[in-house]
Amino acid sequence: MTFKIATYNANSIRSRIALVQDWISRERPDVLCIQETKVQDQDFPQEAFTEVGYHIVYRGQKAYSGVAVASLEEPEAVSFGLDSEPKDEARLIAARVRGITIVNTYVPQGRSVDSEMFAYKLQWLARLRDYFEHAFSPDEALIWCGDLNVAPQEIDVHDSKRLAKHVDFHPQAREALAKVTEWGLEDVFRRHHPDEPGQYTFWDYRVRGHSIGTSAGALTMSTPRNLLRRNQSMPGSTVRHVRQRSRPIIRSLSPNSRFDSRCTLLIGAPAHHRKIEIE
């Protein structure tokens, strides 16, 4: 039996709930991680998930942030937020499903390089590294996914020179992400497509006729090189994001997959209507 997981920045779950419900009903992922739900817990559309057979855990706030994890099986354990203050519970959920720990994050975007929010973003990523060190072992089965708001390499953006000082591609942001990945993270998409440009997880919908894209959303796992069998964008789902178009990133774990020590996958996905087979 495979384990199929998807991650999706909804940019308001209530605005996208019909699309999300239709998609999970059709695709039936074992787990769907959602970011930017932008809704207080008392207003979260829980019934839309339960009526199609999903358990749902979430933590949110009005108008900003918010994370959720939907799963076919009830999570064995759930926790919210980092292990230091402020916990930022609306930015991180850790849920264990079928023995696999899934950490779903919405990393702060940073606004502008000269803002307090950018400094907070760098601090948040440093705290996330500490969180992995304190809460988990690289020897256990772990998936980290979500909207990371950092494009790690030049090949992950459409114009590395023009975006060099952008909060999602700034050298300090990339360095902060690299320190997190040193815990044991690997970009599996780049393992199999190391030199393939134009593979983005979101792009600016305001620019017509150009692929102004970035790979800053990701799915991450403490797993082996042959763990993931499929990467697929969501057909026919051009969703208007505040600044980007966004589609779910999907991975299926093969039945004979094993979790290896110090091997976590950091996965970016193409934003095209096609399927990529990873062998």
Secondary structure as GFF3:
##gff-version 3
##sequence-region A 1 279
A	DSSP	beta_strand	3	9	.	.	.	ID=ss1
A	DSSP	alpha_helix	13	27	.	.	.	ID=ss2
A	DSSP	beta_strand	31	35	.	.	.	ID=ss3
A	DSSP	three_ten_helix	41	43	.	.	.	ID=ss4
A	DSSP	alpha_helix	47	50	.	.	.	ID=ss5
A	DSSP	beta_strand	55	59	.	.	.	ID=ss6
A	DSSP	beta_strand	67	71	.	.	.	ID=ss7
A	DSSP	beta_strand	77	80	.	.	.	ID=ss8
A	DSSP	three_ten_helix	89	91	.	.	.	ID=ss9
A	DSSP	beta_strand	92	97	.	.	.	ID=ss10
A	DSSP	beta_strand	100	106	.	.	.	ID=ss11
A	DSSP	alpha_helix	116	135	.	.	.	ID=ss12
A	DSSP	beta_strand	142	147	.	.	.	ID=ss13
A	DSSP	three_ten_helix	154	156	.	.	.	ID=ss14
A	DSSP	alpha_helix	171	181	.	.	.	ID=ss15
A	DSSP	beta_strand	185	186	.	.	.	ID=ss16
A	DSSP	alpha_helix	188	192	.	.	.	ID=ss17
A	DSSP	beta_strand	202	203	.	.	.	ID=ss18
A	DSSP	beta_strand	213	214	.	.	.	ID=ss19
A	DSSP	beta_strand	217	222	.	.	.	ID=ss20
A	DSSP	beta_strand	228	232	.	.	.	ID=ss21
A	DSSP	beta_strand	239	240	.	.	.	ID=ss22
A	DSSP	beta_strand	245	246	.	.	.	ID=ss23
A	DSSP	beta_strand	249	253	.	.	.	ID=ss24
A	DSSP	beta_strand	264	267	.	.	.	ID=ss25
A	DSSP	beta_strand	275	277	.	.	.	ID=ss26
###
